[in-house]
């Protein structure tokens, strides 16, 4: 039983940091924010888990905040379930490469930029 509890804790908390997303239905219904995310799968799961108590509202999210995330890459195409996503704000994060559907359309850590997917209009890296 103790081993099971430790496994659950390790799955929920990596490097002592809780990966989570937040949605404030009263302040800004069209935005969600995530913190300490490390993989694309984790990002998708956390967003879905955060929004699911409000029903199927992924279609109203047009802005995504990523804060203190440490990801090897961010595959924007994997966020297509957020059908109205227009803007991603990346703050105090380490994301080596942004992918837009295929490896020919990317922004890497050397500043190389090739046209983004039409679904996302704005990236703000702060």
C-alpha positions in Angstrom: 0.0 0.0 0.0 2.8 2.4 0.9 4.5 1.6 -2.4 1.3 2.3 -4.3 1.0 5.7 -2.5 4.6 6.6 -3.4 4.0 5.7 -7.0 0.9 8.0 -7.2 2.8 10.8 -5.6 5.7 10.5 -8.0 3.3 10.5 -11.0 1.7 13.7 -9.8 4.7 15.6 -8.7 8.0 15.8 -10.7 11.0 17.5 -9.3 8.9 18.7 -6.4 6.8 20.9 -8.7 3.1 20.3 -9.3 2.1 20.4 -12.9 -1.3 22.0 -13.2 -3.6 24.2 -15.3 -6.0 26.8 -14.1 -9.2 28.1 -15.5 -11.0 31.1 -14.0 -14.6 31.0 -15.2 -15.4 34.4 -13.5 -12.4 36.5 -14.7 -11.5 35.3 -18.2 -13.6 32.5 -19.8 -11.5 32.5 -23.0 -8.1 31.8 -21.4 -6.4 29.0 -19.4 -2.9 28.9 -17.9 -0.6 26.0 -17.1 2.5 25.9 -14.9 5.5 23.5 -14.6 4.4 21.4 -17.6 7.1 19.1 -19.1 5.5 17.2 -22.0 2.9 17.7 -24.7 0.9 14.8 -23.4 0.9 16.3 -19.9 -0.2 19.6 -21.3 -3.1 18.1 -23.1 -4.2 16.0 -20.1 -3.9 18.9 -17.7 -5.9 21.2 -19.9 -8.6 18.6 -20.4 -8.7 17.8 -16.7 -9.0 21.5 -15.8 -11.8 22.3 -18.3 -13.8 19.1 -18.0 -15.8 20.2 -14.8 -17.3 23.0 -16.9 -18.4 20.7 -19.7 -17.1 20.7 -23.3 -15.8 24.3 -23.4 -12.5 23.7 -25.2 -14.0 25.6 -28.2 -14.1 28.9 -26.3 -10.4 28.9 -25.3 -8.5 31.4 -27.5 -5.5 32.1 -25.2 -3.1 29.8 -23.4 -0.5 30.9 -20.8 2.5 28.6 -20.2 4.5 29.6 -17.2 7.7 27.9 -15.7 7.4 25.1 -18.2 10.4 23.0 -19.0 9.7 21.2 -22.3 12.0 19.8 -25.0 9.4 20.9 -27.6 5.9 22.2 -27.8 3.9 20.7 -30.7 1.3 23.4 -31.4 -0.5 21.0 -33.7 -1.3 18.8 -30.7 -3.4 21.6 -29.2 -5.9 21.4 -32.1 -8.5 20.3 -29.7 -8.6 24.0 -28.6 -10.2 24.9 -31.9 -10.3 28.7 -31.3 -6.7 29.0 -29.9 -5.2 32.2 -31.3 -2.5 33.1 -28.8 0.0 31.4 -26.7 2.0 33.3 -24.1 5.1 31.6 -22.8 6.6 33.2 -19.6 9.7 32.2 -17.7 9.8 28.8 -19.5 12.4 26.6 -21.2 10.9 25.3 -24.4 13.7 24.3 -26.8 11.6 24.0 -30.0 8.1 25.0 -31.1 6.6 22.8 -33.8 3.6 23.7 -36.0 2.5 20.4 -37.5 5.6 19.1 -39.1 9.4 19.5 -38.5 9.7 21.9 -41.5 7.6 24.5 -39.6 9.3 25.3 -36.3 10.9 28.0 -34.1 14.0 26.7 -32.4 16.2 28.0 -29.6 18.5 29.6 -32.3 15.8 32.0 -33.3 15.0 30.3 -36.6 11.4 30.8 -37.6 9.4 29.2 -40.3 5.7 30.2 -40.9 3.3 29.0 -38.1 0.2 27.0 -38.4 -2.8 29.2 -39.4 -4.6 28.2 -36.3 -2.4 30.2 -33.9 -1.9 33.8 -34.8 0.3 35.1 -31.9 3.2 33.8 -29.8 4.5 35.9 -27.0 7.7 34.6 -25.4 8.5 36.6 -22.3 
